[in-house]
Amino acid sequence: MGLLMMGCSNSAYWISWIITGVVFSALMSILMYVVGCAFQFSIFVNSPFYVIFLMIFSVSVAELAISFFMLSVIHNQSTAYTISYTFILVSVINTMAIMDSSVLYKLFYNQDMPEWSLYFRMIFELLPSFHFNKLFCDVTRVTCFHMSFEGMLWVPGRTWETEDFFREVKGQFMTKDRYMIPSMYSSMIKII
């Protein structure tokens, strides 16, 4: 309200906050990559910059869009705080619960699960943190040591290749359940 009294239009106000949010998201994405490379984490060392940047930046811009949506819909400050803290709490719990790729893939991409699990996945796909988990698991399954789905073996990571961005992964878990994991590209499209 104060900015309107000073002569600032609504569009200038929102555009300035969008630009600020996108710039901070880009800077944080770059900084996270630099710090990860400085500490020699295998996900950062074995992945090119664009993969890590797109993964972090796209999720942070999606979170930014949700926050702008909430700001425009909710006019009561205490309600806005309650809803935003609830959203953050759900995102943190979601990330902690399904950050392991075997849990994420078994729960959400198992083709032998009942029909209702598809609806469960559709609800989770509304959260940007779910997509971050999926993208992070996709990258770590390629670039880091991980447990094989087919057997109880540790498999070494390798250097990221451009084809990995578009590769769908199909196979069987040790329990003989089939899985089909969509490509990282299709997950990025769902965020947008």
C-alpha positions as CSV (number, residue, x, y, z in Angstrom):
1,M,0.0,0.0,0.0
2,G,2.9,2.4,0.8
3,L,4.4,1.9,-2.6
4,L,1.1,2.8,-4.3
5,M,1.1,6.1,-2.3
6,M,4.6,6.9,-3.6
7,G,3.5,6.3,-7.2
8,C,4.9,2.8,-7.8
9,S,2.6,0.7,-10.0
10,N,1.7,-2.9,-9.2
11,S,3.5,-4.2,-12.2
12,A,6.8,-2.4,-11.3
13,Y,6.6,-3.8,-7.7
14,W,6.0,-7.4,-8.9
15,I,8.6,-7.2,-11.7
16,S,11.2,-5.9,-9.3
17,W,10.6,-8.8,-6.8
18,I,10.6,-11.4,-9.6
19,I,13.9,-10.1,-10.9
20,T,15.4,-10.0,-7.4
21,G,14.2,-13.6,-6.7
22,V,15.6,-15.0,-10.0
23,V,18.9,-13.2,-9.5
24,F,19.2,-14.6,-6.0
25,S,18.3,-18.1,-7.2
26,A,20.9,-17.9,-10.0
27,L,23.6,-16.7,-7.5
28,M,22.8,-19.4,-5.0
29,S,22.8,-22.1,-7.7
30,I,26.3,-20.9,-8.8
31,L,27.6,-20.6,-5.3
32,M,26.3,-24.2,-4.4
33,Y,28.2,-25.6,-7.4
34,V,31.4,-23.7,-6.6
35,V,31.3,-24.9,-2.9
36,G,30.5,-28.5,-4.0
37,C,33.5,-28.5,-6.4
38,A,35.7,-26.9,-3.8
39,F,35.0,-29.7,-1.3
40,Q,35.3,-32.3,-4.1
41,F,31.9,-33.9,-3.7
42,S,31.5,-36.5,-6.4
43,I,28.1,-35.2,-7.6
44,F,29.7,-31.8,-8.4
45,V,33.0,-33.1,-9.7
46,N,31.5,-35.7,-12.1
47,S,28.6,-33.5,-13.3
48,P,28.9,-30.5,-15.7
49,F,27.9,-27.1,-14.4
50,Y,24.7,-26.9,-16.5
51,V,23.2,-30.0,-14.9
52,I,23.7,-28.9,-11.3
53,F,22.7,-25.3,-12.2
54,L,19.5,-26.4,-14.0
55,M,18.6,-28.7,-11.2
56,I,18.9,-26.2,-8.4
57,F,17.8,-23.1,-10.3
58,S,14.6,-24.7,-11.8
59,V,13.4,-25.9,-8.4
60,S,14.2,-22.6,-6.7
61,V,12.3,-20.6,-9.4
62,A,9.4,-23.0,-8.9
63,E,9.4,-22.3,-5.2
64,L,9.5,-18.6,-6.0
65,A,6.5,-18.9,-8.3
66,I,4.5,-20.7,-5.5
67,S,5.5,-18.0,-3.0
68,F,4.3,-15.2,-5.4
69,F,1.1,-17.1,-6.0
70,M,0.5,-17.3,-2.2
71,L,1.3,-13.6,-1.8
72,S,-1.3,-12.7,-4.4
73,V,-4.0,-15.0,-3.0
74,I,-3.6,-14.6,0.8
75,H,-4.2,-11.1,2.2
76,N,-4.1,-11.9,5.9
77,Q,-0.5,-11.8,7.2
78,S,-0.9,-14.4,10.0
79,T,-2.6,-16.8,7.5
80,A,0.2,-16.2,5.0
81,Y,2.9,-17.0,7.7
82,T,1.0,-20.2,8.7
83,I,0.6,-21.5,5.2
84,S,4.2,-20.6,4.2
85,Y,5.7,-22.3,7.2
86,T,3.5,-25.3,6.6
87,F,4.7,-25.5,3.0
88,I,8.3,-25.3,4.2
89,L,7.8,-28.0,6.8
90,V,6.1,-30.3,4.2
91,S,9.0,-29.7,1.8
92,V,11.7,-30.5,4.4
93,I,9.9,-33.6,5.6
94,N,9.4,-34.7,2.0
95,T,13.1,-34.2,1.3
96,M,14.2,-36.1,4.4
97,A,11.8,-39.0,3.8
98,I,12.5,-39.7,0.1
99,M,16.0,-38.4,-0.6
100,D,17.3,-41.9,-1.0
101,S,16.9,-43.0,-4.6
102,S,15.9,-46.6,-3.8
103,V,13.0,-45.3,-1.6
104,L,11.9,-42.7,-4.2
105,Y,12.1,-45.0,-7.2
106,K,10.4,-47.9,-5.3
107,L,7.5,-45.8,-4.0
108,F,6.8,-43.6,-7.1
109,Y,8.2,-45.4,-10.2
110,N,7.5,-49.0,-9.4
111,Q,5.3,-50.3,-12.3
112,D,3.9,-53.2,-10.2
113,M,2.3,-50.9,-7.5
114,P,-1.5,-50.6,-7.2
115,E,-3.4,-48.1,-9.3
116,W,-3.9,-45.7,-6.3
117,S,-0.1,-45.1,-6.1
118,L,-0.3,-43.1,-9.4
119,Y,-2.6,-40.6,-7.6
120,F,-0.3,-40.5,-4.7
121,R,2.6,-39.6,-7.1
122,M,0.4,-36.9,-8.8
123,I,-0.1,-35.2,-5.4
124,F,3.6,-35.3,-4.7
125,E,4.4,-33.9,-8.1
126,L,2.8,-30.6,-7.1
127,L,5.7,-30.0,-4.7
128,P,8.9,-28.6,-6.1
129,S,10.8,-30.4,-3.4
130,F,9.7,-33.8,-4.9
131,H,11.1,-32.8,-8.2
132,F,14.4,-31.7,-6.6
133,N,14.6,-35.1,-4.9
134,K,13.9,-36.9,-8.2
135,L,16.5,-34.8,-10.1
136,F,19.1,-35.2,-7.3
137,C,18.6,-38.9,-7.3
138,D,18.9,-39.1,-11.0
139,V,22.3,-37.3,-10.9
140,T,23.6,-39.2,-7.9
141,R,22.7,-42.6,-9.5
142,V,25.0,-41.7,-12.4
143,T,27.9,-39.8,-10.7
144,C,28.2,-41.2,-7.1
145,F,28.7,-44.6,-5.5
146,H,25.3,-46.2,-5.0
147,M,23.6,-49.5,-4.2
148,S,22.5,-51.4,-7.3
149,F,18.7,-52.1,-7.7
150,E,19.4,-55.5,-9.1
151,G,21.6,-56.8,-6.3
152,M,23.2,-55.8,-3.1
153,L,26.3,-54.4,-4.7
154,W,27.9,-51.0,-4.5
155,V,28.3,-49.5,-8.0
156,P,30.9,-46.8,-8.7
157,G,29.8,-43.5,-10.3
158,R,31.0,-42.2,-13.6
159,T,31.3,-38.9,-15.4
160,W,28.0,-37.4,-16.5
161,E,27.3,-37.6,-20.2
162,T,24.8,-35.4,-22.1
163,E,22.7,-38.5,-23.0
164,D,22.1,-39.1,-19.3
165,F,19.8,-36.0,-19.3
166,F,17.4,-37.7,-21.8
167,R,17.8,-41.3,-20.7
168,E,14.9,-43.3,-19.2
169,V,15.9,-46.1,-16.9
170,K,14.0,-49.4,-17.0
171,G,14.7,-52.6,-15.0
172,Q,13.8,-54.8,-12.1
173,F,14.3,-54.3,-8.3
174,M,15.7,-57.3,-6.3
175,T,12.1,-58.0,-5.4
176,K,11.3,-58.6,-9.1
177,D,9.2,-55.5,-9.3
178,R,9.6,-53.6,-12.6
179,Y,10.5,-49.9,-12.6
180,M,10.5,-47.2,-15.2
181,I,12.2,-44.0,-14.2
182,P,11.5,-41.0,-16.5
183,S,14.3,-39.0,-17.9
184,M,15.7,-35.9,-16.1
185,Y,14.5,-33.9,-19.0
186,S,10.9,-34.9,-18.5
187,S,11.2,-34.1,-14.8
188,M,12.5,-30.6,-15.6
189,I,9.6,-30.0,-17.9
190,K,7.1,-30.9,-15.1
191,I,8.7,-28.3,-12.9
192,I,8.1,-25.6,-15.5
